[in-house]
Amino acid sequence: MARIVVVDYHKGNLMSVERGLSAAGADAFVSDDPVSIREADAVVLPGVGSFADAMAYMRESGQAEAVVESVRAGRPFLGICLGMQLLFDRGQEGASCGEWVEGLKILRGSCVRLPSCGLKVPHVGWDDVSITDRGERLFEGVSSGSHFYFTHSYIVDADDDEVVACWTDYGVRFASAVASGLVFGCQFHPEKSSGKGREVLRNFVHIVQDCEQSRHLEERKGEGLS
């Protein structure tokens, strides 16, 4: 059974994410320990709150380095809401005027404030997504137009639209999910999004299980076993 760590950096939604992953067939557990992050088969970074506060805690605790090492080792990663935003190079939230806060730098781009465009910010509630080809794995069995639950004031501005797994329109079009190799992110909260959200979590667990199966097969080949 795939062991998936839900990173505890004190920014919320941990237990509901853990339950969702467990229901999808994973051995999910919550930890703030960098060693546990490095040793897990996959990492989920959930959260709500400030980009600056989250990065400050993760750097001080050693979690940021552990997450980056896990991704570089080829282990699957899922960022949720703030966790998706932290994947990128830099963010505005919590920075001094005209400055930026450095992110995890796993994906290229910035986290910027959602323009109001006459609509209420933060963007809270159910909204639909338009799934791209990049989103085929994470959204398998989920159709474009499906609704997910959002609550956010910031969005990611990716340098390359090729990483966008789905789009959502809320005055402006923004990336509501991203995917690059085994790195995934959702601006919405799958753990709060009923059946469709459960499908997304289930798909991520299946991706992790497939990776583990492939790894074990390679190990057996290396040992000369059939």
N, C-alpha and C positions, 0 to 999 in steps of 0.2 A: 504494500500500500504506500502510495506516494506521501512523503512527509512535507507538508507545506507550512512554513512559518509565517504567521501574521505579525508584522513588526509593530511592537508597542513603542511608539515615540510620543505617547501621551496626547494624541490628537483624535481620539474617539472612534466609534463604530467598530470596535474590535470584536466583541462577542458575536454580533450579528453576522459579521464576515466569517468568523471562525465556524459558526453553526452552518452557514450556507455552504462552505467548502466541505465540511464534514458530511453534510447531507448529500453532497455530490460524489462522495466516495473517497475523500482524501483523509489522511491522518493529519488534521490541521491542529496547530497549537499556537498560542500567543507567547511571544518572548521579546524582551528588550536586550537580550544578550548577543553581542556581535558574533560570538562563537557559534551560537545556535543558528544565526543567519547564514554563516558560511557553510555549516554542515547540512542544512536542509536541502531537499531536492528542488524546492522552488520557493520563491519569496513573494508575498503579497504585502504591499505598502498601502494601507487605507488612510483615512484621516480627513478631518476638517480643521480649519484654523488658518494661521498665518504662515506664509511661505518662509519668511525670515525666522520666525520662532522655531519652526520645524527643522530647518536646516541648521540653526545654531545648536539645537539639542542633538541632532543626529551626528554632527561633526564632533561635538564634545564627547559624546558617548562612544564613538567609534562605529556607530551603526552605518554612517554614510560610506565609509571605506569598505565595510563588510558587504553592503548591498552592491557596490560597484564591482567588488571582487567576485561575487556570486554571478553577476551578469556576464562578466568577462570569462568566467569558467563555463559559460554556455547553459546555465540553469534558467528555466523559465521565470519570468517576472510579470506581476500584474500590479499596476498602480491604480488606485481608486480615488477620484476627486483630487484632493490636494496631492495624493500620492502620484497621480499622473503628472501633475504640474511640476513636481520636484524632479521628474526625469530630465527636464530640459536644462539648457545652459544657465538661465538666469530668470529672476522674477522681480516684479515691481513691488509686490505686497510686502509692507513692513520696511521698505528701503527708505533712506533719506531722499528728499526731493531731488529728482533728476539722476538718482543713482540706481543701482541694481544689486540684488542679492544673488550670489552664485548658487546654482542648483547642482544636481548630481552629474550633469553633463553627459548623460547616457545618450540622449537624443539632442539634435541641434534645434535651437529655437528659444523663444522667450515666453514667459507667462505675464500677460498684461490684463489690465482691468477691462471687464466687459462694458462696451459702450451702452448707454441707456437707450439711445435711438427712440425715445418716447415711451419705452417700456420700463417696468419696475426692475431695479437691480438691488438686491440679488435676484437671480433667476431661480425661483423656487417652484417646484411642482412637476407635473408630468409633461413630457414633450417627446416628439417623435424623432427618429434618426433615419438618415439616408445612408445605407451601407455601401461601401466601395468594395472593389475586388480585394483590396488589402485586408478587409474585415472578414473574409470567408471562413477562416478557422475559428476566430473568437465568436462569430455570430452564426455558426452553422445551425440550421434549423430555425433561425430568426429572420423574419422578412423585413425589408425596408418599410418604413412607416410604423414599425412597432414603437411603443411608448415606454420610456424609462423615467425614473425619478431623479430630478436635478435639484441641487441647492448650492449655488456658487456665485461669486462676484467677479471671478477672474477666469480667463480662458488661455489656452496655449496658442501661440502663433508659431507654427513649425516652419523652419527654413525650407523644407521640402514637403509639398503636399502628398508625395508618394507614401509617407508614413501614416496618412490619415485613413483610419478604418471605417469611420462614419462621420457624417456631418449633421449638424442641427442648426436650424434658423431661429434666432431670437433677436429680431432687429438686424442682426448681422449673422452671417454664416460662420460657425466655428467648429473646430474639430471636437466631436463628442467622444471619440475613441481613436487610439493610435495603435499601430502594430509595426514592428520592425524585427524580423527574425523571431526570436522567442521572447521579445520584450513587448508587453501589451499595457495599455492604459485606458481607463474609462473616466470621462468627466462626470458621468452619472453614477448613481449608487446602485449596483446590481443587487446588493443585499436588501435594498428597499423597493425593488422593482418587480415584485411578484414573480409570475411564471417566466417571463422573458428574462428577468434578471437571474433567476435560477439556471436558465439555459446557458447564459454567458459564463457563470461560475462553473457549471458542469463541463462546458467546452474547455475552459482553462484546465480543469482537473484532468480531462482526457489528454490534453496536450502534454501535461506533466507526466502522466502515466506512460504515454507513448515514448517520451524522452527516456524515462527510466528503463523501459523495456529494451530500447535500442542500446542503451549503455550496458545493460547486463549481457546482451547478446555479444557486444564487442568484447567485453571482458572474458566471456566464455571462449570466444574465438582466440583471444590472446593467450588463453591457458591451454589451447589445443583441444577444447571440448566441443562436441557437436551440439 
